[in-house]
């Protein structure tokens, strides 16, 4: 049987600009009610700028029993940072969330799985700043970001930071993080049952959503970088709780900060091993 799946949500502002109504706060409160009704507590990754704009919402999420973790300060990919800018913004976000909740902020999730070989400096910075875990790696080739060769199970980086990689399912090279967001809304429920069997070996799977995944009344707009795929961001929102109920049917997993033993059990992964050539270089005759 699949290990219990932890509910996670990335609390971010998905509007094209400030002239549009901010819908994430009332939707987040509806999600909190739905989680209460199911007796589920999870990990909510909050964007720093949003926490600054809506401190009461962040406090409410924490008061209702959920873990508050950081989803970066500005929601830009890690690859757009220098180590210095990442350190400064991440320190600021962690301090703000700790101020609002009165609890240590232990977890970090990179925007769009952007912890890749080129942004590995983030692992050192997160360790320095006192984070205990990250949830930022997609361990497969992906058109946007990805770290093929990274373990699929939770693991430890050499500095002791735990990593909860995005759970994947698929066929051959096509490996997709079906457990959340648009993928979860699009995948038919029978396929979800098959995917759950694939995940039965995963020690700490997690699902992920965003407030917009639950927003059935948002007007359509062309989300940057989504191209012709943009309409898919609106598909299946009405049915998302049916999907989540399938995933959580056997009881939800605890917030990620309680799943560190699973990462310890996964052992240490040294990303230097990614750079090793898989084919021995030809020796000149
Ligand atoms: Zn995000």
Boltz pocket constraint, residues with backbone or C-beta under 6 A from the ligand:
constraints:
  - pocket:
      binder: B
      contacts: [[A, 10], [A, 12], [A, 71], [A, 75], [A, 110], [A, 111], [A, 112]]
      max_distance: 6.0
